[in-house]
Amino acid sequence: MTTANDEPEDVASIRPAMTPILKRIGLILVFLWFLFGGVAHFSLTEVEMRIVPPVIPWPAAASSSARVVVTMIEAGSPLC
């Protein structure tokens, strides 16, 4: 017997169970991405300043403001 999506029942019954796992893995990856970015802004300032585009006149200020934004995102601030 098939479901409305023309998938076998056993595949359709597994898919809802996998969704929370995939969401959790995605959430962990996004958290780690922002965590690494936040740490890099504080500990690798010279590297971070090198990737600021040359049209921005103050790369140190741009990197510092990015630190604040990344930290607020990591903390779950509603302002970002």
Short mmCIF file of the C-alpha atoms (twelve columns), coordinates in Angstrom:
data_MODEL
# 
_entry.id   MODEL 
# 
loop_
_atom_site.group_PDB 
_atom_site.id 
_atom_site.type_symbol 
_atom_site.label_atom_id 
_atom_site.label_alt_id 
_atom_site.label_comp_id 
_atom_site.label_asym_id 
_atom_site.label_seq_id 
_atom_site.Cartn_x 
_atom_site.Cartn_y 
_atom_site.Cartn_z 
_atom_site.pdbx_PDB_model_num 
ATOM 1  C CA . MET A 1  0.000  0.000  0.000  1 
ATOM 2  C CA . THR A 2  1.245  3.518  -0.726 1 
ATOM 3  C CA . THR A 3  0.632  6.881  0.898  1 
ATOM 4  C CA . ALA A 4  -0.688 10.021 -0.762 1 
ATOM 5  C CA . ASN A 5  2.891  10.844 -1.810 1 
ATOM 6  C CA . ASP A 6  3.247  7.469  -3.559 1 
ATOM 7  C CA . GLU A 7  5.836  6.325  -1.049 1 
ATOM 8  C CA . PRO A 8  5.776  2.929  0.604  1 
ATOM 9  C CA . GLU A 9  4.302  2.991  4.120  1 
ATOM 10 C CA . ASP A 10 7.560  1.980  5.793  1 
ATOM 11 C CA . VAL A 11 9.419  4.944  4.268  1 
ATOM 12 C CA . ALA A 12 6.610  7.364  5.154  1 
ATOM 13 C CA . SER A 13 6.589  6.141  8.750  1 
ATOM 14 C CA . ILE A 14 10.358 6.650  9.145  1 
ATOM 15 C CA . ARG A 15 10.443 10.187 7.737  1 
ATOM 16 C CA . PRO A 16 8.633  11.935 10.656 1 
ATOM 17 C CA . ALA A 17 11.015 10.307 13.126 1 
ATOM 18 C CA . MET A 18 14.049 11.609 11.212 1 
ATOM 19 C CA . THR A 19 12.849 15.209 11.097 1 
ATOM 20 C CA . PRO A 20 13.662 16.103 14.737 1 
ATOM 21 C CA . ILE A 21 17.116 14.540 14.392 1 
ATOM 22 C CA . LEU A 22 17.882 16.543 11.253 1 
ATOM 23 C CA . LYS A 23 16.609 19.740 12.870 1 
ATOM 24 C CA . ARG A 24 18.768 19.116 15.924 1 
ATOM 25 C CA . ILE A 25 21.839 18.451 13.760 1 
ATOM 26 C CA . GLY A 26 21.143 21.638 11.788 1 
ATOM 27 C CA . LEU A 27 20.717 23.648 14.974 1 
ATOM 28 C CA . ILE A 28 23.976 22.296 16.371 1 
ATOM 29 C CA . LEU A 29 25.841 23.134 13.153 1 
ATOM 30 C CA . VAL A 30 24.481 26.693 13.081 1 
ATOM 31 C CA . PHE A 31 25.341 27.164 16.768 1 
ATOM 32 C CA . LEU A 32 28.886 25.909 16.209 1 
ATOM 33 C CA . TRP A 33 29.274 28.168 13.165 1 
ATOM 34 C CA . PHE A 34 28.344 31.268 15.183 1 
ATOM 35 C CA . LEU A 35 30.353 30.098 18.185 1 
ATOM 36 C CA . PHE A 36 33.482 29.717 16.053 1 
ATOM 37 C CA . GLY A 37 32.790 33.086 14.417 1 
ATOM 38 C CA . GLY A 38 32.429 34.767 17.784 1 
ATOM 39 C CA . VAL A 39 35.633 33.240 19.111 1 
ATOM 40 C CA . ALA A 40 37.444 34.178 15.889 1 
ATOM 41 C CA . HIS A 41 36.331 37.801 16.191 1 
ATOM 42 C CA . PHE A 42 37.890 37.997 19.638 1 
ATOM 43 C CA . SER A 43 41.004 35.853 19.218 1 
ATOM 44 C CA . LEU A 44 41.861 36.261 15.523 1 
ATOM 45 C CA . THR A 45 41.257 39.984 15.116 1 
ATOM 46 C CA . GLU A 46 44.070 40.439 12.598 1 
ATOM 47 C CA . VAL A 47 42.669 37.670 10.400 1 
ATOM 48 C CA . GLU A 48 39.168 39.096 10.691 1 
ATOM 49 C CA . MET A 49 40.386 42.581 9.743  1 
ATOM 50 C CA . ARG A 50 42.028 41.207 6.590  1 
ATOM 51 C CA . ILE A 51 38.708 39.991 5.222  1 
ATOM 52 C CA . VAL A 52 36.996 43.374 5.665  1 
ATOM 53 C CA . PRO A 53 36.500 44.930 2.195  1 
ATOM 54 C CA . PRO A 54 38.877 47.822 1.391  1 
ATOM 55 C CA . VAL A 55 35.979 50.255 0.883  1 
ATOM 56 C CA . ILE A 56 35.348 50.181 4.645  1 
ATOM 57 C CA . PRO A 57 37.697 52.818 6.087  1 
ATOM 58 C CA . TRP A 58 38.107 51.350 9.599  1 
ATOM 59 C CA . PRO A 59 38.530 47.554 9.496  1 
ATOM 60 C CA . ALA A 60 39.203 47.359 13.236 1 
ATOM 61 C CA . ALA A 61 35.914 49.112 14.018 1 
ATOM 62 C CA . ALA A 62 34.062 46.897 11.549 1 
ATOM 63 C CA . SER A 63 35.528 43.774 13.124 1 
ATOM 64 C CA . SER A 64 34.693 45.010 16.620 1 
ATOM 65 C CA . SER A 65 31.093 45.794 15.704 1 
ATOM 66 C CA . ALA A 66 30.807 42.368 14.088 1 
ATOM 67 C CA . ARG A 67 31.939 40.886 17.420 1 
ATOM 68 C CA . VAL A 68 29.037 42.543 19.171 1 
ATOM 69 C CA . VAL A 69 26.519 41.344 16.586 1 
ATOM 70 C CA . VAL A 70 27.811 37.761 16.582 1 
ATOM 71 C CA . THR A 71 27.788 37.668 20.375 1 
ATOM 72 C CA . MET A 72 24.206 38.959 20.429 1 
ATOM 73 C CA . ILE A 73 23.156 36.311 17.907 1 
ATOM 74 C CA . GLU A 74 24.791 33.596 19.979 1 
ATOM 75 C CA . ALA A 75 23.025 34.847 23.086 1 
ATOM 76 C CA . GLY A 76 19.703 34.802 21.252 1 
ATOM 77 C CA . SER A 77 19.108 38.515 21.499 1 
ATOM 78 C CA . PRO A 78 15.821 39.698 19.970 1 
ATOM 79 C CA . LEU A 79 17.623 42.813 18.693 1 
ATOM 80 C CA . CYS A 80 19.312 40.848 15.892 1 
# 
